[in-house]
């Protein structure tokens, strides 16, 4: 079976209009990162320090009057791709003892897409979804800083499926890794992308959720 392949491009920005996705794919206000600086308390004068002491470099110390600029992460592009073959509940009625009503009342599912074509793999479907997301976002692959691919059906143990996507897109400046967290993997991917953006380590992050499980019993 194959799940719809979702792909989002998250972008970092400064200001107060940042948004982050909610559970239905819409945009909701993002929570700003904490802005309170934390510094270590000085040791009491009567107790000398033991062992090596690390002193903060003056060049790294935050200026007292330096303004703090909040960063936000928001979705700027989206896309998806699914296999061509469709299996409906009525098709399943011909194979097993079930009914359309029984399936819909318990799962809400009316049909599913099956990767029947050998060319429909996790990475090939992910590449199409990614390209559509980049097209919506109007962002060239060269601007992507990181690619996160959430999947439980990777193309190989290594290289990561995200690396295959990176190569196919020509995203020469992007890091890439896979994330395995089953059904919640895409949500974890969005959260990790947001963290990279808020930390200032990335400006554009491509998040992909891809699973492709051919089930020959349905052919």
C-alpha contacts under 8 A as a table, 3 or more apart, distances in Angstrom:
res1	aa1	res2	aa2	distance
1	X	112	X	7.32
1	X	113	X	6.42
1	X	114	X	4.70
1	X	115	X	6.40
1	X	212	X	6.23
1	X	213	X	4.52
1	X	214	X	5.20
1	X	215	X	5.65
2	X	82	X	7.25
2	X	83	X	7.12
2	X	112	X	7.42
2	X	113	X	5.63
2	X	114	X	5.32
2	X	115	X	6.06
2	X	211	X	5.76
2	X	212	X	4.34
2	X	213	X	5.38
2	X	214	X	7.07
3	X	82	X	7.14
3	X	112	X	7.74
3	X	113	X	7.06
3	X	210	X	7.01
3	X	211	X	5.64
3	X	212	X	6.62
4	X	80	X	6.61
4	X	81	X	6.23
4	X	82	X	5.23
4	X	113	X	7.96
4	X	210	X	7.25
4	X	211	X	7.78
5	X	80	X	5.02
5	X	81	X	5.32
5	X	82	X	6.31
5	X	125	X	6.97
5	X	126	X	6.34
5	X	129	X	6.45
5	X	208	X	7.14
5	X	209	X	5.57
5	X	210	X	4.86
5	X	211	X	7.12
6	X	78	X	7.32
6	X	79	X	6.03
6	X	80	X	4.72
6	X	81	X	7.31
6	X	126	X	7.98
6	X	129	X	6.50
6	X	208	X	5.77
6	X	209	X	5.26
6	X	210	X	6.96
7	X	78	X	5.46
7	X	79	X	5.26
7	X	80	X	6.08
7	X	126	X	7.68
7	X	129	X	5.70
7	X	130	X	5.53
7	X	133	X	6.08
7	X	206	X	7.07
7	X	207	X	5.56
7	X	208	X	4.36
7	X	209	X	6.40
8	X	75	X	6.59
8	X	76	X	7.53
8	X	77	X	5.56
8	X	78	X	4.46
8	X	79	X	6.74
8	X	130	X	7.52
8	X	133	X	5.94
8	X	206	X	5.88
8	X	207	X	5.22
8	X	208	X	6.57
9	X	75	X	5.79
9	X	76	X	5.78
9	X	77	X	5.06
9	X	78	X	6.46
9	X	133	X	6.44
9	X	134	X	6.89
9	X	137	X	7.07
9	X	204	X	6.65
9	X	205	X	5.64
9	X	206	X	4.56
9	X	207	X	6.24
10	X	73	X	6.26
10	X	74	X	5.44
10	X	75	X	4.52
10	X	76	X	5.95
10	X	77	X	7.40
10	X	193	X	7.09
10	X	194	X	7.42
10	X	203	X	7.96
10	X	204	X	5.63
10	X	205	X	5.18
10	X	206	X	6.46
10	X	207	X	7.64
11	X	73	X	5.52
11	X	74	X	5.57
11	X	75	X	6.34
11	X	76	X	6.51
11	X	197	X	7.24
11	X	203	X	5.53
11	X	204	X	4.67
11	X	205	X	6.62
12	X	71	X	6.50
12	X	72	X	5.56
12	X	73	X	4.67
12	X	74	X	6.74
12	X	197	X	5.31
12	X	198	X	7.08
12	X	202	X	7.37
12	X	203	X	4.92
12	X	204	X	6.61
13	X	18	X	7.02
13	X	71	X	5.54
13	X	72	X	5.31
13	X	73	X	6.46
13	X	74	X	7.96
13	X	203	X	7.79
14	X	18	X	7.83
14	X	69	X	6.74
14	X	70	X	5.88
14	X	71	X	4.66
14	X	72	X	6.09
15	X	18	X	7.07
15	X	69	X	7.61
15	X	70	X	6.49
15	X	71	X	6.76
15	X	72	X	7.23
16	X	70	X	7.98
16	X	72	X	7.61
17	X	29	X	7.72
17	X	72	X	7.76
18	X	29	X	6.45
18	X	30	X	5.97
18	X	71	X	7.96
18	X	72	X	4.79
18	X	73	X	5.71
18	X	74	X	5.41
19	X	27	X	5.79
19	X	28	X	5.26
19	X	29	X	4.38
19	X	30	X	4.59
19	X	72	X	7.02
19	X	73	X	6.13
19	X	74	X	4.49
19	X	75	X	7.15
20	X	27	X	5.43
20	X	28	X	5.28
20	X	29	X	5.98
20	X	30	X	5.02
20	X	73	X	6.22
20	X	74	X	4.92
20	X	75	X	6.49
21	X	24	X	7.79
21	X	25	X	5.61
21	X	26	X	5.54
21	X	27	X	4.50
21	X	28	X	5.70
21	X	74	X	7.48
21	X	75	X	7.03
22	X	25	X	5.60
22	X	26	X	5.65
22	X	27	X	5.97
22	X	28	X	5.92
23	X	26	X	7.39
27	X	74	X	7.74
27	X	75	X	7.45
30	X	72	X	6.87
30	X	73	X	7.17
30	X	74	X	7.75
32	X	70	X	6.79
32	X	71	X	7.15
32	X	72	X	6.60
33	X	70	X	7.11
33	X	71	X	7.50
33	X	198	X	6.85
35	X	68	X	7.44
35	X	70	X	7.79
43	X	47	X	7.01
43	X	48	X	7.73
43	X	49	X	7.30
44	X	47	X	5.55
44	X	48	X	7.74
45	X	48	X	6.76
49	X	53	X	7.35
50	X	53	X	7.89
56	X	60	X	6.78
56	X	61	X	6.62
57	X	60	X	5.26
57	X	61	X	6.40
58	X	61	X	5.19
62	X	66	X	7.15
63	X	66	X	5.12
71	X	197	X	7.50
71	X	198	X	5.41
71	X	200	X	7.84
72	X	194	X	7.97
72	X	197	X	7.34
72	X	198	X	6.15
73	X	194	X	5.59
73	X	197	X	6.25
73	X	198	X	6.84
75	X	78	X	7.74
76	X	136	X	7.50
76	X	137	X	5.09
77	X	133	X	4.73
77	X	134	X	6.13
77	X	135	X	7.43
77	X	136	X	4.93
77	X	137	X	4.13
77	X	138	X	7.86
78	X	129	X	7.94
78	X	130	X	7.87
78	X	132	X	6.80
78	X	133	X	4.01
78	X	134	X	7.37
78	X	136	X	6.48
78	X	137	X	7.41
79	X	129	X	4.94
79	X	130	X	6.48
79	X	131	X	7.59
79	X	132	X	4.85
79	X	133	X	4.36
79	X	136	X	7.75
80	X	126	X	7.97
80	X	128	X	7.37
80	X	129	X	4.29
80	X	130	X	7.54
80	X	132	X	7.12
80	X	133	X	7.71
81	X	125	X	5.88
81	X	126	X	7.26
81	X	128	X	6.33
81	X	129	X	5.17
82	X	113	X	6.54
82	X	125	X	6.86
83	X	86	X	7.80
83	X	113	X	5.62
83	X	114	X	5.94
83	X	115	X	5.28
83	X	116	X	7.68
83	X	120	X	6.56
83	X	125	X	7.70
84	X	113	X	6.80
84	X	114	X	7.38
84	X	115	X	7.43
85	X	113	X	5.60
85	X	114	X	5.43
85	X	115	X	6.82
85	X	116	X	6.61
86	X	111	X	6.64
86	X	112	X	5.71
86	X	113	X	4.56
86	X	114	X	6.17
87	X	91	X	6.04
87	X	92	X	7.33
87	X	111	X	5.54
87	X	112	X	5.34
87	X	113	X	6.19
87	X	114	X	7.03
87	X	218	X	7.99
88	X	91	X	5.11
88	X	92	X	6.61
88	X	110	X	6.01
88	X	111	X	4.12
88	X	112	X	6.45
89	X	92	X	5.05
89	X	93	X	6.39
89	X	99	X	6.84
89	X	100	X	5.00
89	X	103	X	7.22
89	X	109	X	7.98
89	X	110	X	5.73
89	X	111	X	5.94
90	X	93	X	5.01
90	X	94	X	6.98
90	X	99	X	6.99
90	X	100	X	5.99
91	X	94	X	5.52
91	X	95	X	7.06
92	X	95	X	5.07
92	X	96	X	6.03
92	X	98	X	7.19
92	X	99	X	7.76
93	X	96	X	5.61
93	X	97	X	6.14
93	X	98	X	5.40
93	X	99	X	5.63
93	X	100	X	7.42
94	X	97	X	7.82
95	X	218	X	7.89
98	X	102	X	6.67
98	X	103	X	7.46
99	X	102	X	5.20
99	X	103	X	6.39
100	X	103	X	5.36
100	X	104	X	6.11
100	X	110	X	7.29
101	X	104	X	5.25
101	X	105	X	5.88
102	X	105	X	5.47
102	X	106	X	6.45
103	X	106	X	5.44
103	X	107	X	5.85
103	X	108	X	6.87
103	X	109	X	6.59
103	X	110	X	7.60
104	X	107	X	5.29
104	X	108	X	4.14
104	X	109	X	5.24
104	X	110	X	6.20
105	X	108	X	5.93
109	X	112	X	7.58
114	X	212	X	7.98
114	X	213	X	7.55
114	X	214	X	6.18
114	X	215	X	7.07
115	X	118	X	7.33
115	X	120	X	5.72
115	X	121	X	7.34
115	X	212	X	6.48
115	X	213	X	6.75
115	X	214	X	5.06
115	X	215	X	7.69
116	X	120	X	7.37
116	X	214	X	6.17
116	X	215	X	7.72
116	X	216	X	7.56
116	X	219	X	7.79
117	X	120	X	5.41
118	X	121	X	6.93
119	X	124	X	7.43
120	X	124	X	6.11
120	X	125	X	6.34
120	X	212	X	7.91
121	X	124	X	5.23
121	X	125	X	6.10
121	X	155	X	7.36
121	X	212	X	6.14
122	X	125	X	5.54
122	X	126	X	6.05
122	X	153	X	6.95
122	X	154	X	6.54
122	X	155	X	6.23
122	X	161	X	7.63
122	X	210	X	5.98
122	X	211	X	5.84
122	X	212	X	5.21
123	X	126	X	4.89
123	X	127	X	6.05
123	X	154	X	7.82
123	X	155	X	6.56
123	X	161	X	5.91
123	X	162	X	7.80
123	X	164	X	6.61
123	X	165	X	6.31
123	X	210	X	7.85
124	X	127	X	5.26
124	X	128	X	6.65
124	X	165	X	8.00
125	X	128	X	5.37
125	X	129	X	6.41
125	X	210	X	7.62
126	X	129	X	5.12
126	X	130	X	6.02
126	X	165	X	7.00
126	X	208	X	6.84
126	X	209	X	7.75
126	X	210	X	6.12
127	X	130	X	5.04
127	X	131	X	6.15
127	X	165	X	5.53
127	X	168	X	6.98
127	X	169	X	7.17
128	X	131	X	5.22
128	X	132	X	6.35
129	X	132	X	5.25
129	X	133	X	6.31
129	X	208	X	7.96
130	X	133	X	5.09
130	X	134	X	6.21
130	X	206	X	7.50
130	X	208	X	7.17
131	X	134	X	5.11
131	X	135	X	6.11
131	X	169	X	7.45
132	X	135	X	5.02
132	X	136	X	6.30
133	X	136	X	5.22
133	X	137	X	6.17
134	X	137	X	4.97
134	X	138	X	5.77
134	X	139	X	5.32
134	X	140	X	6.75
134	X	141	X	7.43
135	X	138	X	4.94
135	X	139	X	6.71
136	X	139	X	8.00
139	X	143	X	6.71
139	X	144	X	7.92
140	X	143	X	5.73
140	X	144	X	7.46
141	X	144	X	5.49
141	X	169	X	6.24
141	X	170	X	6.21
141	X	171	X	4.62
141	X	172	X	7.69
142	X	170	X	7.09
142	X	171	X	4.98
142	X	172	X	6.04
142	X	173	X	5.99
142	X	174	X	7.69
143	X	171	X	7.49
143	X	173	X	7.09
143	X	174	X	7.92
143	X	204	X	6.75
144	X	147	X	7.44
144	X	171	X	6.38
144	X	173	X	6.60
144	X	174	X	5.47
144	X	203	X	7.58
144	X	204	X	5.04
144	X	205	X	5.94
144	X	206	X	6.88
145	X	173	X	6.01
145	X	174	X	4.26
145	X	175	X	6.29
145	X	202	X	5.58
145	X	203	X	6.51
145	X	204	X	5.51
145	X	205	X	5.85
146	X	174	X	4.65
146	X	175	X	4.63
146	X	176	X	5.71
146	X	202	X	7.03
146	X	204	X	6.94
146	X	205	X	4.85
146	X	206	X	6.25
147	X	162	X	6.17
147	X	166	X	7.17
147	X	174	X	6.52
147	X	175	X	6.14
147	X	176	X	4.59
147	X	177	X	6.60
147	X	205	X	5.87
147	X	206	X	4.71
147	X	207	X	5.99
147	X	208	X	7.71
148	X	162	X	6.25
148	X	176	X	5.97
148	X	177	X	5.48
148	X	178	X	5.86
148	X	179	X	6.86
148	X	189	X	6.33
148	X	193	X	7.73
148	X	205	X	7.56
148	X	206	X	6.23
148	X	207	X	4.88
148	X	208	X	6.14
149	X	161	X	6.85
149	X	162	X	5.19
149	X	176	X	7.88
149	X	177	X	6.47
149	X	178	X	4.73
149	X	179	X	5.91
149	X	189	X	7.44
149	X	207	X	6.00
149	X	208	X	4.61
149	X	209	X	5.85
149	X	210	X	7.07
150	X	178	X	5.70
150	X	179	X	4.47
150	X	180	X	5.70
150	X	181	X	7.23
150	X	185	X	5.33
150	X	186	X	5.69
150	X	189	X	6.53
150	X	207	X	7.73
150	X	208	X	5.99
150	X	209	X	4.70
150	X	210	X	6.23
151	X	154	X	5.97
151	X	178	X	6.90
151	X	179	X	6.30
151	X	180	X	5.52
151	X	181	X	7.55
151	X	182	X	7.03
151	X	185	X	7.13
151	X	209	X	6.08
151	X	210	X	5.18
151	X	211	X	5.53
152	X	180	X	5.60
152	X	181	X	7.37
152	X	182	X	6.00
152	X	210	X	7.97
152	X	211	X	6.33
153	X	210	X	7.80
153	X	211	X	5.50
153	X	212	X	6.26
153	X	213	X	7.04
154	X	157	X	6.84
154	X	160	X	7.12
154	X	161	X	5.74
154	X	211	X	7.73
155	X	160	X	7.46
155	X	161	X	5.76
156	X	159	X	6.32
156	X	160	X	6.69
156	X	161	X	7.09
157	X	160	X	6.73
158	X	161	X	7.79
159	X	163	X	6.38
159	X	164	X	7.39
160	X	163	X	5.22
160	X	164	X	6.79
160	X	176	X	7.69
160	X	177	X	5.95
160	X	178	X	5.74
161	X	164	X	5.06
161	X	165	X	6.38
161	X	177	X	7.51
161	X	178	X	6.46
162	X	165	X	5.04
162	X	166	X	6.10
162	X	176	X	5.29
162	X	177	X	5.36
162	X	178	X	5.80
163	X	166	X	4.87
163	X	167	X	6.17
163	X	176	X	5.43
163	X	177	X	6.70
164	X	167	X	5.18
164	X	168	X	6.19
165	X	168	X	5.08
165	X	169	X	6.05
166	X	169	X	5.29
166	X	170	X	5.99
166	X	171	X	5.16
166	X	172	X	7.30
166	X	174	X	7.16
166	X	176	X	6.96
167	X	170	X	5.12
167	X	171	X	6.51
167	X	172	X	7.52
168	X	171	X	7.90
171	X	174	X	5.63
179	X	185	X	6.70
179	X	189	X	7.15
180	X	185	X	6.09
181	X	184	X	5.76
181	X	185	X	4.25
181	X	188	X	7.57
182	X	185	X	5.35
183	X	186	X	7.40
184	X	187	X	5.44
184	X	188	X	6.42
185	X	188	X	5.06
185	X	189	X	6.10
185	X	209	X	7.18
186	X	189	X	4.89
186	X	190	X	6.30
186	X	207	X	7.56
186	X	208	X	7.00
186	X	209	X	5.24
187	X	190	X	5.19
187	X	191	X	6.27
188	X	191	X	5.02
188	X	192	X	6.16
189	X	192	X	5.15
189	X	193	X	6.12
189	X	207	X	6.19
189	X	208	X	7.77
190	X	193	X	5.05
190	X	194	X	6.15
190	X	207	X	6.48
191	X	194	X	5.13
191	X	195	X	6.28
192	X	195	X	5.04
192	X	196	X	6.33
193	X	196	X	5.20
193	X	197	X	6.34
193	X	205	X	5.98
193	X	206	X	7.95
193	X	207	X	7.28
194	X	197	X	5.12
194	X	198	X	6.10
195	X	198	X	5.17
195	X	199	X	6.06
196	X	199	X	5.23
196	X	200	X	6.39
196	X	201	X	5.31
196	X	202	X	5.62
197	X	200	X	5.15
197	X	201	X	5.94
197	X	202	X	4.93
197	X	203	X	5.83
197	X	204	X	7.62
197	X	205	X	7.88
198	X	201	X	7.67
199	X	202	X	7.77
200	X	203	X	7.21
202	X	205	X	6.80
215	X	218	X	6.03
215	X	219	X	7.63
216	X	219	X	5.28
